Amino acid sequence: MNEVIEGIIQAVQLIVSLDEEVLEITARSLLISLSATLIGSAIAIPIGGFIHFKEFGGKRGLVTIIQALYALPTVLAGLLVFLLLSRSGPFGFLRLMFTPTGMVIGQIVLIIPLMIGMTLIALSGVSRTKQDTVISLGASETQTVITIVKEARFAILGGVILGFGRAISEVGAAMMIGGNIRGYTRVLTTAIALETSMGNLSLSIALGLILLAIATVVTGILFLVQER
Amino acid sequence: MIEFEHVVMNFGEKEVLKDASFTIQKGEIFTFIGPSGSGKTTILRLIDMLERPTRGSISIDGTIVSSLKDRDRIPLRRKMSMVFQKPSPLRGTVYDNVAIGLIFRNISHDEIKARVPEALELVGLKGYEDRKAGTLSGGEMQRVAIARAISTKPDILLLDEPTANLDPVSTEKIENLIFSLKERFGITVVLSTHDMVQGQRLADRIAVIIDGRIGQIGTSKEIFYHPMNRAVANMVGVENIFEGIIAKNEEGLASIDVDGTSIIATTAFPPGTPVVLYMRPEDITFHVRDGVKSSARNEFTGMITKVLPMGPNARLKVDAGITLTAVITQRSYEELDLALGKETQLAFKASAIHVVERKPSKSV
């Protein structure tokens, strides 16, 4: 018990003293997960919009698959990207394994189904009457899509924030694709896993507290967004 | 000009519009009257090209729109505006809401800045520009929706129950606005309502729609005093409907036998013709027993069997051999000392009765 209390005190000291390693790992985590979220949003929101606004065969089946992938295990996303990026894989020539870029790709694969799904839910939340109103006011197809997406923007943003939360908290894909290389691909989750296994509790707790703080801020923003 | 030719609309298995054919002239106020779910909204949505008919053709100013591609519908739709029964506020201010149709039409910012306050003033919401649309009451939002629709200066204005959420004062304002839009700008207004009186007040012509079928099209006088069949009569509040046979006819003044009771009505049908008689409850007058002869051809003595107060009026059922339904003012009811179970004298003119030939094969 003393060890834990001592760990917490040391962790606070590490944070307050702006320990270089702690800051560096935190910055990398934020950078990788924010990049994955931004790129993922740029892909997922238009796909969600396309699925919502267009009628095509197999639409319902596709939506069901996307919903099932919300719970895609992180190690499976990691395995998939590993197979694609490893030297013998189709994209091995890009040499992205054990790089931050590879980790970004892994997180994108992980969060895209969730963000498409959240976009679909957000757009479905815009009433039929509202959509008809926009069309009857003379909107072209593009104007209709833009206006409806704008109407659903806070709900869509909620999905984006959820995606970021899932990206920054996952450990499986980050470990498998990044390799947890100190000073290069080590992020909060992989560092916590490693430091805990090595018995370095104070650093684990410090990083854990930061991850918890980020998760709290994300949840807070999500709550504020949903309130609007 | 809007033309429907044998238009049928199905939603799944349900046929919501049955073989609708009609023409709406440019610059007229055309009202669809019917109960909820009768197909009024569907007609407005078909005109606005929000739906495609299952069968039949719809043309607007000579262009058949029912078969147009989505993209080709936009320029035509931009000549129209529709106000929905439940107005939908878009995010943002009242200004943003009213301006959006103009933005879609690529109108310049300067013109939008001029048109939005103008439209808001017309609906009595001057100075509301900066309010959040989501915070408005139902009635205010309905007026914003109307401002949004008229700001685009449409040729055709489609109004789906536009005053359903409004108080009487706002309703009057909107009705006056509809009139002035027609008078000042020559806009064609197509309106749906379940409010008979509103239909009567506003419309140049009325179409009565019941269960997806257009029962009758005509002026308000034709619809309210000369219904073509029992369904239309019931819809427009003609409560006295009797079946009878012409017993004799002398120069257009016929004596009609209704279950042994003789009713005098103006009609050209010859003796022996089976007919249906329609009479509005407001056309029956009551008299005290003072021996003074009424000028009305039909005079009866009957017993009041039911009294239903209706605000300033009262609806009475009177058994006079046939059961008559009458509406009189509460003041008259009290002054004539009428009461449930009392005997009273009542009268109605021969011209108050609309006589329609009864075809045995058809329901009337």
Interface residues (C-beta under 8 A of the other chain):
Chain A: S127 T129 K130 D132 T133 V134 I135 S136 L137 G138 A139 S140 E141 Q143 T147 K150 E151 R153
Chain B: R45 D48 L50 D70 R71 I74 R77 R78 M80 S81 M82 F84 K86 P87 S88 L90 R91 I100 G101 F104 R105 A145 R148 A149 T152 L158
